[in-house]
Amino acid sequence: MGSNEEHSLMIGETEVDSTQIDPKRSRFPCCIVWSPLPLLSWFFPCIGHIGICRQDGVILDFAGPNFVCVDNFTFGAPTRYIQLSKDQCWTFVDSSAHDSEDELMQNSEIRDIRTWDDALRKSTQEYQHESYNILTCNCHSFVANSLNKLKFQGGNWNVVNLALLIFIKGQYVSTLALLRTYVPFLVVLGLGLVFGGEIFLAYLAIFIFALVGWFLIGTYCFRKLIHV
């Protein structure tokens, strides 16, 4: 019974082939969505929570240990999104021409992925058995895993290039969403400068440097440290 319920949750509406985005209903077909994280985003607005959406626009996000949230984005409505083109997913074309010998071992799994939602369902099933850790296995890991199953732009996605993608190409849902992203940071920055001055800036710089450094080193120097 559980598997049938899970299948209906994941695939129930995927026959609807619509690319129309409806922020009021939190429907973002074939999109990556982003929202700020309480506290952390107040100090570094590039940090946020991320999810990926089914073809019918329902949001999926890795929200905790062994738990992928469906249609209830964990930290509120998305403030940024980027809609992806299925034409850039090599999984849906004859990708054998793009595969190296090392990648051919994964072809049996890829053959089982016939639609966008098939890839998301496989990632969901995988992350329902993963422990959550904001530093090593987080929401970005889940979305990068989904993009790799789709072989979006050839694959090889990780938490760093995914964060850069949404930061550079992501669109704001509205002006209010833009304010929701940056006003808390500006308030904290202003208060920090008033009461802490240069000491506050020094600690903020250390925090940002340590956080960015961790993900860069964990992604590119110790490839198994940060899960995807």
ABEGO torsion letter per residue (X at the ends): XAAAAAAAAAAAAAABBBABBBAAAGBBBGBBBBBBBBGAAAABAABBBBBBBBAAGBBBBBAEBGBBBBGBBAAEBBABBBBBBAAABAAABBAAAABBAAAAAAAAAAAABABAAAAAAAAAAAAAABBBBAAABBAAAAAAAAAAAAGBGGEGBBAAAAAAAAAAABBBABAAAAAAAAAAAAAAAAAAAAAAEAAAAAAAAAAAAAAAAAAAAAAAABAAABBX
